[in-house]
Amino acid sequence: MSDQDMIAQVQEVLDKLRPFLLRDGGDCELVDVEDGIVKLRLLGACGSCPSSTITLKAGIERALLEEVPGVVEVEQVF
């Protein structure tokens, strides 16, 4: 799968998760996908929340690993 295909699939999953983030005053932005590593920036309340690592790893990363073939990890960028 090309990076462009993966980016499109990652964006679809993020769009499904976005309402949950917005409900808590946060959001996320796809920064890049490189070699199966998805780089996200957490925005709003999520960007400064102490639970942001849990949100990223237990929520967003798990969904991406399950739904997008080729994703190996999700990293937060600031």
C-alpha positions as CSV (number, residue, x, y, z in Angstrom):
1,M,0.0,0.0,0.0
2,S,1.3,3.4,-0.9
3,D,1.7,6.2,1.7
4,Q,-1.1,8.1,0.0
5,D,-3.5,5.2,0.3
6,M,-2.5,4.7,3.9
7,I,-3.0,8.5,4.6
8,A,-6.5,8.3,3.1
9,Q,-7.4,5.3,5.3
10,V,-5.9,6.9,8.4
11,Q,-7.9,10.0,7.8
12,E,-11.1,8.0,7.5
13,V,-10.4,6.4,10.9
14,L,-9.6,9.7,12.5
15,D,-12.8,11.2,11.1
16,K,-14.7,8.4,12.9
17,L,-12.9,9.1,16.2
18,R,-13.1,12.9,15.9
19,P,-16.5,13.3,17.6
20,F,-15.2,11.6,20.7
21,L,-12.2,13.9,20.9
22,L,-14.4,17.0,20.2
23,R,-16.8,16.0,23.0
24,D,-13.8,16.4,25.4
25,G,-12.7,19.7,23.8
26,G,-9.9,18.2,21.8
27,D,-9.0,17.1,18.3
28,C,-6.2,15.6,16.3
29,E,-4.4,16.4,13.1
30,L,-2.6,14.0,10.8
31,V,0.9,15.3,10.3
32,D,2.6,12.5,8.3
33,V,2.7,8.8,7.6
34,E,6.2,7.3,7.0
35,D,7.1,3.6,7.0
36,G,3.9,2.6,8.8
37,I,4.4,5.2,11.5
38,V,1.5,7.6,11.8
39,K,2.4,11.0,13.3
40,L,-0.4,12.9,14.9
41,R,-0.7,16.3,16.7
42,L,-3.2,16.4,19.5
43,L,-5.1,19.8,19.5
44,G,-7.2,21.7,22.0
45,A,-7.8,20.2,25.4
46,C,-6.1,16.9,24.2
47,G,-2.8,18.7,23.5
48,S,-2.3,19.7,27.1
49,C,-4.2,16.9,28.9
50,P,-2.2,14.6,31.1
51,S,-4.2,11.7,29.7
52,S,-3.3,12.5,26.1
53,T,-0.8,9.6,26.0
54,I,-3.6,7.2,27.0
55,T,-5.9,8.7,24.5
56,L,-3.3,8.3,21.8
57,K,-2.1,4.8,22.6
58,A,-5.2,3.1,23.9
59,G,-7.7,4.8,21.7
60,I,-6.3,6.2,18.5
61,E,-3.4,3.8,18.0
62,R,-5.5,0.7,18.7
63,A,-8.2,1.8,16.2
64,L,-5.6,2.5,13.5
65,L,-3.7,-0.8,14.1
66,E,-7.0,-2.7,13.7
67,E,-8.4,-0.8,10.7
68,V,-5.5,0.3,8.6
69,P,-3.1,-2.4,7.2
70,G,0.5,-1.4,7.4
71,V,0.3,0.9,10.4
72,V,2.9,-0.2,13.0
73,E,2.9,2.7,15.5
74,V,1.4,6.0,16.3
75,E,3.6,8.9,17.5
76,Q,2.6,12.2,18.9
77,V,4.3,15.3,17.5
78,F,4.2,18.7,19.2
